[in-house]
Amino acid sequence: MMYLWGADGSPYSCKVRALMRYRRIPFLWKPVCDAGQFDGSLFERFGGIPKVIPVLEFGDGTYMNDSTPIIAELESKFTSRSVIPKDDALSFFAALIEDFADEWFTKVMFEGRFHTESNAVFGASWQTFQNVDMCATDGMEEVAADFARRQVKRRSLVGCTNWEMMERTLRLVCEILTDNLKSGHMFLFGSLPSNADFALFGQLRQLSADPLPAKIVHEFPHVWGWVWRLDDLSGYESAEGEYCMTSGALAMLALIGQTYAPFLLANSRALENGELSVSVTIFGSNHSQPSFKYQNKCLMELRWQYESMQDKTEARSVLQRTNLLDTFATRSRF
């Protein structure tokens, strides 16, 4: 039996849990709030990996974390109900949307949760008090308040202090998903869920729970319903068995061309120049944050996936239409 260690307040935990439910992979959900996450003792049993969740512990005692590698490992171990399109171009675009959700859309989630002191206290408290023992422990309100204060200070590091930019991104994602659902597509690539859908779900699961962003998601009932349905697709069946490009996927890629892609290029240039910060214009507004090697690693891996295609005709055409060609069809020396 596998154990998935995570938390309902973690978008990546919810992403992997929903994916494993859809794929009908047997596992036991182990909330870290019941396992000493707040004092770090959970990771005493998991040496050699970063202290981030989720952690997937396999039946043989091995373990790993980081949601994207976990999904890849599950693809190698289980064949039924795969979430990775077999078509090279669609697989690349699904990976790109997954990366957007994990690395850019998560900024929207973080700012929505910790935008103001009251937002932060609630966001920290509902996660802290998932552990019933903490509800009955004196002084835990202050523990939650300390957690909130730390997270508010981290907003500049995460790169999400511009709420207007974050709100616009959230609204555009919700509009795209709504239009896609109204066009008859349950998921971004047709009638089958992909890694892209589960990555977006992970972030939207949080955005639908925290008060500030939830008010916005409430304006999009199609998306609200989609989020709660994706939480458990174990009983979902589709008569169609192929992924396809939809107008929703194209619109999401165009949004990436407006937001995440400019940041990736600016971040890569900053690292090449040895700069500690990155600044880029998005939606006509300045976005600044520390430069990060991890996001550049994501860019390099996506470029490698694109370059590995034997036939790039379809992918190149879509990249050109969505203002992404210079980002992913360009080699970098970094």
VOLONU-172279 format. One record per atom (N, C-alpha, C): residue in three letters; x, y, z. Coordinates in steps of 0.05 Angstrom, whole numbers, plus 5000, padded with zeros to 4 digits. Atoms other than C-alpha are relative to their C-alpha. Last residue first. Layout:
ALAXYZ;...
END
This chain:
PHE499950014971;PHE544755824611;PHE499549725010;ARG497450104992;ARG546555784537;ARG500149965030;SER498749814981;SER539355834517;SER502749885008;ARG498150124982;ARG536055514456;ARG501350215018;THR497449865000;THR529955844427;THR501849865020;ALA498650095023;ALA523655464407;ALA502750144997;PHE499550284999;PHE520655514476;PHE501549894976;THR499450104974;THR520456254491;THR501049715000;ASP497349904992;ASP521056554422;ASP500849885027;LEU497950125016;LEU515256114398;LEU502750095010;LEU498250164983;LEU510556284456;LEU502449904984;ASN497849824992;ASN506256844427;ASN502049865018;THR500449924972;THR500056404425;THR502350165011;ARG502649874997;ARG499456334349;ARG499650105029;GLN500049745014;GLN506956204342;GLN497350155004;LEU498249824985;LEU506955664395;LEU500050284987;VAL501549924976;VAL500955334361;VAL501750205016;SER502249835008;SER504455314294;SER498550115024;ARG498949735008;ARG510955064324;ARG497750194992;ALA499249864976;ALA507254494360;ALA501050284993;GLU502449924985;GLU503754264297;GLU500750185024;THR501749835017;THR510054264254;THR497650115016;LYS500849764984;LYS514854014308;LYS498050174985;ASP501549825018;ASP515553304280;ASP499050235017;GLN499050065027;GLN521052894314;GLN498650194980;MET502150095019;MET519653224381;MET501249954973;SER499950295003;SER525753244427;SER497949904981;GLU497950075019;GLU526753994417;GLU500049704995;TYR500749905026;TYR520054124451;TYR502049914979;GLN502350155009;GLN521553684510;GLN499250084972;TRP499050265007;TRP528454004517;TRP497749824989;ARG498649975025;ARG525354694516;ARG501049734990;LEU502049975021;LEU520554474570;LEU501250044973;GLU501350265004;GLU526254204612;GLU497850024979;MET498150185014;MET530354844603;MET498749734994;LEU499849905028;LEU524455284623;LEU501849824984;CYS502550075013;CYS523154864686;CYS500150094970;LYS499950295005;LYS530554914704;LYS497449914986;ASN498450035024;ASN529855664696;ASN500449714993;GLN501749935023;GLN524155654746;GLN501549984973;TYR501950225005;TYR528555274794;TYR498250064976;LYS498950205018;LYS534355764786;LYS497949784994;PHE500050274989;PHE530256334815;PHE501149804980;SER499650195022;SER531057084806;SER500349725012;PRO497350125002;PRO528257484864;PRO500149814976;GLN499650204979;GLN521757864849;GLN502949904998;SER497250034990;SER519158434807;SER500149785021;HIS499950234981;HIS512858494764;HIS503049965007;ASN497450124993;ASN511659174732;ASN499749775020;SER499249934973;SER504759314702;SER502749865006;GLY499449724998;GLY502459344630;GLY501050095027;PHE502649855000;PHE499158664635;PHE500550305003;ILE502250195006;ILE506058384651;ILE497450155004;THR502649885003;THR512458804649;THR497949794992;VAL501250045026;VAL518658454675;VAL497350135000;SER502249815004;SER523558534732;SER499049974972;VAL501149995027;VAL528257994758;VAL497750204999;SER502849945003;SER532658004819;SER499250014971;LEU501550134978;LEU539357704841;LEU497050054998;GLU501749824985;GLU542857864776;GLU498349855020;GLY499350014972;GLY548557424752;GLY498450185017;ASN498449754993;ASN547657634680;ASN500850015029;GLU497749995017;GLU545456934658;GLU501850235006;LEU498150204991;LEU540956894718;LEU502550004983;ALA498949904975;ALA537557554700;ALA502149805011;ARG498049795006;ARG536757324628;ARG501350105026;SER497750135012;SER533356674650;SER502250214994;ASN498650154978;ASN528657044697;ASN502649874989;ALA498649804983;ALA526757534642;ALA501649875022;LEU497849895016;LEU525256954594;LEU501650215016;LEU497950215004;LEU521256574646;LEU502450124985;PHE498550044976;PHE517457204666;PHE502349804997;PRO498349774996;PRO515457354595;PRO501749995025;ALA497850005019;ALA513056634589;ALA501850245002;TYR497850174991;TYR508956634653;TYR502450004981;THR499349984971;THR504457224637;THR502649845006;GLN500249734988;GLN502257404567;GLN501250025027;GLY498349825017;GLY504556774530;GLY499950295010;ILE497250054992;ILE501656364588;ILE501950184984;LEU499749874974;LEU494956694573;LEU502949965011;ALA499849715006;ALA495656484500;ALA500450165026;LEU497349965010;LEU496955774524;LEU500550294993;MET498350014977;MET490555804565;MET502950044992;ALA500249754985;ALA486756054505;ALA501850005024;LEU498749785015;LEU489355484462;LEU499950265015;ALA497150044998;ALA487554974515;ALA501550224986;GLY499249944973;GLY480555264520;GLY503049975004;SER499749714999;SER479655264444;SER500950095028;THR502549864998;THR481054524446;THR500550305000;MET499649714995;MET486854094423;MET497350135001;CYS500149825023;CYS485153354428;CYS500550295008;TYR499749724994;TYR486152764475;TYR499950164974;GLU497849855011;GLU483552084455;GLU500050295010;GLY497450084988;GLY479351554488;GLY502450154990;GLU497849935019;GLU472251784478;GLU502649945014;ALA500350185024;ALA466551424515;ALA502250054980;SER500449865025;SER469051744579;SER499849814977;GLU499450155024;GLU468551464649;GLU499450174976;TYR500449885026;TYR468851824716;TYR500849814978;GLY502250125014;GLY467951414779;GLY499550114972;SER499650295000;SER474751564809;SER497849864985;LEU500950105026;LEU474052294788;LEU500349694998;ASP500150295000;ASP474652564859;ASP498749914974;ASP498950104975;ASP476953274870;ASP499949705001;LEU497350115004;LEU475653414797;LEU501249885025;ARG500250265014;ARG468153484810;ARG502849884997;TRP500850204981;TRP469354014864;TRP499649734986;VAL498150054979;VAL473554434818;VAL499149775018;TRP497850165012;TRP468954364758;TRP502049935021;GLY500950285002;GLY462954594799;GLY502249824989;TRP500450104973;TRP466555234820;TRP499249704999;VAL497450074989;VAL468955324749;VAL499849895028;HIS499050235015;HIS461955304721;HIS502649915011;PRO501050264989;PRO459655744779;PRO500849764983;PHE499750195022;PHE464356314757;PHE499049735009;GLU501149875024;GLU462756914801;GLU500049824976;HIS503050014998;HIS463856474862;HIS498750134976;VAL500850265012;VAL471156414838;VAL497049965001;ILE499849985030;ILE471857154852;ILE499249744987;LYS502149825009;LYS469157104923;LYS500150044970;ALA502550165003;ALA473556494933;ALA497750184990;PRO500350115027;PRO479756924918;PRO497449854996;LEU499649795020;LEU478857344982;LEU499749894971;PRO502249805004;PRO475656815027;PRO500450204977;ASP499249764985;ASP480456225018;ASP498250234993;ALA500450044971;ALA476955584996;ALA500750265015;SER502950034995;SER475855654920;SER499449985030;LEU501249755007;LEU482955924911;LEU496950005004;GLN499449814979;GLN485555314947;GLN498650274996;ARG501150124976;ARG482154804902;ARG500550195024;LEU502749914997;LEU483755274845;LEU498649885024;GLN499949724992;GLN491255154855;GLN497150105005;GLY498649984974;GLY490654394855;GLY500050295010;PHE501850074978;PHE485454414799;PHE501350045028;LEU501749774996;LEU490254774753;LEU498049955023;ALA498349794989;ALA495354214764;ALA498350265004;PHE499550054971;PHE490053674756;PHE501750225013;ASP502549964985;ASP487653964690;ASP500549975030;ALA500549715000;ALA494754024661;ALA497550065017;ASN498449884979;ASN496453304682;ASN499550305002;SER497150035003;SER490853084637;SER501450125024;PRO498349824984;PRO483452954644;PRO502949954995;LEU498350144981;LEU479852604586;LEU501750215016;SER501650144981;SER473852894548;SER501649845021;GLY502250175009;GLY477553424510;GLY498549875023;PHE499350145024;PHE484453714522;PHE497849804993;LEU498649835019;LEU482754254572;LEU500749874973;PHE497249954992;PHE477553824607;PHE501450164977;MET499850034971;MET469953734607;MET502850085009;HIS497650144992;HIS469454004536;HIS500349995031;GLY500550295000;GLY462454184512;GLY502449835008;SER499650115027;SER463654894489;SER499749704999;LYS502449945015;LYS460655144555;LYS500249894971;LEU502250174990;LEU466154784593;LEU497550044983;ASN499450275008;ASN471555114551;ASN497849815008;ASP500550025029;ASP468355794559;ASP500549724990;THR502949985005;THR468155704634;THR499349974971;LEU501250264992;LEU475355454637;LEU497050014996;ILE499250205019;ILE477756064598;ILE498749735006;GLU501449955025;GLU473756554639;GLU500649784980;CYS502750084996;CYS476356244704;CYS498350044975;VAL500050304998;VAL483556284680;VAL497149915003;LEU499550105027;LEU482357014659;LEU500049695000;ARG502549965015;ARG479257184727;ARG500349894971;LEU502050194990;LEU485156874764;LEU497450034984;THR499350275009;THR490257244721;THR497949805009;ARG500650015028;ARG486657904732;ARG500749724989;GLU502950025003;GLU486557784807;GLU499349984970;MET500850264992;MET494057644808;MET497049964995;MET499050195020;MET495758264769;MET499049725006;GLU501549955025;GLU491258694813;GLU500949814978;TRP502550145000;TRP494258344875;TRP498450054974;ASN501849845016;ASN501358564860;ASN497349864997;THR501149774984;THR505158274919;THR498150174984;CYS502949985004;CYS506057594886;CYS498750245014;GLY500449835024;GLY513457474875;GLY497050034994;VAL501650155019;VAL514556884922;VAL499550154975;LEU498350215009;LEU520157264957;LEU498549834979;SER498049895019;SER515957884961;SER501849794989;ARG501349935025;ARG510157484991;ARG501950124980;ARG498950165023;ARG514657155043;ARG498850084973;LYS497349905007;LYS513357695096;LYS501249864976;VAL500449735011;VAL505857535095;VAL502850114991;GLN500950025027;GLN507556795104;GLN499750274986;ARG497850105016;ARG511656915167;ARG499349994970;ARG498149785003;ARG506157345197;ARG502449914983;ALA501149805018;ALA500956805183;ALA502050224996;PHE499950125026;PHE505156255216;PHE499050214979;ASP497249995007;ASP505956695277;ASP500449894971;ALA499449725006;ALA498456795279;ALA502950044992;ALA501149945026;ALA497256045274;ALA500750294992;VAL498550155020;VAL501955925332;VAL499150064972;GLU497549855004;GLU498556485370;GLU501849864981;GLU500849765016;GLU491756145361;GLU502550174994;MET499750065028;MET495155505384;MET499150234982;GLY497949855014;GLY496455785453;GLY500249954971;ASP499749724994;ASP492555265492;ASP502350134984;THR497549934987;THR491454605456;THR500250305005;ALA500450024971;ALA484454355441;ALA502550075016;CYS502449854993;CYS484254575368;CYS499750015030;MET499249724998;MET491454325361;MET497650185008;ASP498549964975;ASP489253615378;ASP500850305003;VAL501949964978;VAL483953665323;VAL501550055026;ASN499250194979;ASN489353775270;ASN498250055024;GLN500850265010;GLN485754135214;GLN500749785019;PHE502050134984;PHE486654725260;PHE498749764986;THR499150084974;THR493254945231;THR498049835015;GLN498150225004;GLN490654965160;GLN501049885027;TRP501550245009;TRP484555355178;TRP501849774993;SER501550134979;SER488755825220;SER498649754990;ALA498350154982;ALA494056005169;ALA498449835020;GLY498650215015;GLY489156205116;GLY501849835016;PHE501950225006;PHE484756565167;PHE501449784985;VAL500850134975;VAL490556955196;VAL498149774994;ALA497950174991;ALA493257115127;ALA499349845025;ASN499950235018;ASN486757385100;ASN502049805010;SER502350164994;SER486157825163;SER499849754981;GLU499650144974;GLU493258075155;GLU497649825006;THR500349824977;THR492158225081;THR500449845026;HIS500049735010;HIS494257875017;HIS499950215022;PHE498549834981;PHE496057215049;PHE500150294993;ARG500150114972;ARG491256705018;ARG501250205020;GLY502850014992;GLY489957074953;GLY499749915029;GLU500949724994;GLU497257244948;GLU497150005009;PHE498649914976;PHE499256504954;PHE499150295007;MET501050144976;MET493956254905;MET501350125025;VAL502749904995;VAL495656784853;VAL498949875025;LYS499649734989;LYS503056614860;LYS497250125006;THR499750034971;THR501055884850;THR500550275013;PHE502749974988;PHE498656084781;PHE500149975030;TRP501049735002;TRP505956194763;TRP497250045013;GLU497949804995;GLU510055584782;GLU499050294998;ASP498350054977;ASP505255004790;ASP501850235007;ALA501650024976;ALA499755244744;ALA501749985025;PHE501249744995;PHE504455484690;PHE498449995026;ASP497949834989;ASP508354834696;ASP499050285006;GLU499450104973;GLU502054424686;GLU502150185013;ILE502249904984;ILE500254864626;ILE500349905029;LEU499749714997;LEU507054724596;LEU497850125017;ALA497849954981;ALA506653984610;ALA500450305004;ALA501150074973;ALA499753954576;ALA502250055021;PHE501849784991;PHE502654334517;PHE498849945027;PHE498549764994;PHE508453844511;PHE498350235010;SER498550064976;SER504053234515;SER501650245009;LEU501949974978;LEU499453534463;LEU501349955027;ALA500749724997;ALA505353624416;ALA498050055023;ASP497849844990;ASP508152934428;ASP499350295004;ASP499049825022;ASP501552564420;ASP502150195011;LYS498050155015;LYS501052044476;LYS501250174977;PRO500650055028;PRO497452524522;PRO502349864986;ILE498149875018;ILE499552434595;ILE499249944971;VAL500849725002;VAL493952284645;VAL501950164982;SER497849815001;SER494151524640;SER499050294997;ARG501049724996;ARG487751154658;ARG502350205002;SER502849945003;SER491150464665;SER499350305006;THR500749945028;THR498550404653;THR497150094997;PHE502850085005;PHE501450424723;PHE499250094972;LYS500850234984;LYS508750434745;LYS497249894993;SER498250235006;SER511950894693;SER499149745014;GLU500450075028;GLU506051384694;GLU501749754993;LEU502550165001;LEU506351374771;LEU499449914971;GLU499550274989;GLU513551594766;GLU497649835000;ALA498350155020;ALA511852164719;ALA500649725010;ILE501850075022;ILE506252404766;ILE501549834979;ILE501850214990;ILE511052384825;ILE498249914978;PRO498650265001;PRO516252774784;PRO498349775011;THR499650075028;THR510953324774;THR501649744997;SER502350135013;SER508453324846;SER500549924971;ASP500349835024;ASP515053444880;ASP498049874982;ASN501849775000;ASN516452884931;ASN500450174975;MET499249775017;MET519352184933;MET498150235004;TYR501849775000;TYR519151544974;TYR501150224982;THR498849775013;THR521950844981;THR498050234998;GLY498649834981;GLY519050385034;GLY501450234987;ASP497450114993;ASP517249814988;ASP501650185018;GLY500350244983;GLY509850004988;GLY502649885008;PHE500850245014;PHE511350704962;PHE500049765019;GLU498450224988;GLU511451345003;GLU498949744987;LEU501350265006;LEU508951944964;LEU501949785009;VAL498150225002;VAL510952594997;VAL498549754994;PRO500450264987;PRO506553194984;PRO502549834998;ILE502150205005;ILE509353635010;ILE498750044973;VAL502449905013;VAL515854005022;VAL498149774995;LYS502250024981;LYS521753885069;LYS497550144988;PRO500849744988;PRO526653765013;PRO497649965018;ILE501849855017;ILE528853035004;ILE499350275013;GLY499049965027;GLY534852655031;GLY498250144981;GLY497449865004;GLY531752365093;GLY500750034971;PHE499649965029;PHE524352195097;PHE502650164996;ARG500150265013;ARG523151895166;ARG500650024971;GLU497950164988;GLU525452525202;GLU500149734987;PHE497950055019;PHE521052895153;PHE502449865012;LEU500950175021;LEU514752845196;LEU502449924982;SER499350284994;SER518453135255;SER499249814979;GLY498150125018;GLY518453835225;GLY500649705004;ASP497450004987;ASP515154175284;ASP502149864984;PHE499449744991;PHE508954385245;PHE502650025016;GLN498949835020;GLN508853755204;GLN501050275012;GLY497749844991;GLY508153325266;GLY501250194979;ALA497550144999;ALA503952775236;ALA502450175007;ASP500250204979;ASP496652965243;ASP502749865005;CYS500749854976;CYS497553615204;CYS499649815024;VAL497649934985;VAL501253195154;VAL499450155026;PRO499749714995;PRO494752875132;PRO502450075017;LYS498949954974;LYS495952155110;LYS500450305004;TRP499449724996;TRP491651935052;TRP500850055028;LEU501249894976;LEU492151195040;LEU500950295003;PHE498249854982;PHE493450944970;PHE498450075025;PRO500550034971;PRO490550484916;PRO502150155017;ILE497550114989;ILE491450764845;ILE499549985031;ARG500850234984;ARG484550874815;ARG502449855010;ARG498650235012;ARG487451344762;ARG499449745015;TYR500950045027;TYR482251874780;TYR501249754989;ARG502850094999;ARG483651794854;ARG499049944972;MET499950284992;MET491151834841;MET497249895003;LEU499050165023;LEU490152484802;LEU500049705007;ALA502150025020;ALA485852784857;ALA500849834976;ARG502250174989;ARG491052614910;ARG497849974980;VAL499250285002;VAL496752884866;VAL497849825011;LYS499550085028;LYS493453564855;LYS500649704998;CYS502650045012;CYS490853624926;CYS500249914971;SER501150244988;SER497853524953;SER497349934988;TYR498750235012;TYR500554024903;TYR499149745012;PRO501050045027;PRO495454554923;PRO501249754986;SER497850015019;SER497154474997;SER499049944972;GLY499249735006;GLY491754685045;GLY502350024981;ASP502149885017;ASP488454005043;ASP500750294993;ALA501849834985;ALA495053715068;ALA497950124982;GLY500649745010;GLY499953185047;GLY498150165018;TRP499949814978;TRP502952505059;TRP499650284989;LEU499749735010;LEU500652005006;LEU499850195024;TYR501049794982;TYR501751295031;TYR500650274987;MET498549755000;MET502450704984;MET498650205019;MET501749765000;MET500050005000;MET501750255000;
END
